[in-house]
Amino acid sequence: MNHSLPQALLIAPIRFYRYFLSPWLGRNCRFTPTCSAYAIEAIEIHGPLRGLWLAVRRIARCHPWCSGGCDPVPGSKHTSK
């Protein structure tokens, strides 16, 4: 997928985290898709500003007192109708 420069600049550190840091930290996300996958998909679907806002909101909800579960990106192909 071709990304705009702002999208690529936001997605690059997320991919770095997913491939280099996350394997060392273990699986901690309570949601499906994971917060990093959610962030990338949100930025790809909604653009850099709204996508980043959705990702920040999602990460803020991912904590030990949250039950988690399936939480797809709004407007994604995984969102049920």
Secondary structure, DSSP 4 states (H G I P E B T S, - for coil): ----HHHHHHHHHHHHIIIIIHHHH-----EES-HHHHHHHHHHHHHHHHHHHHHHHHHHH-STT---EE-PPTTSTTS--
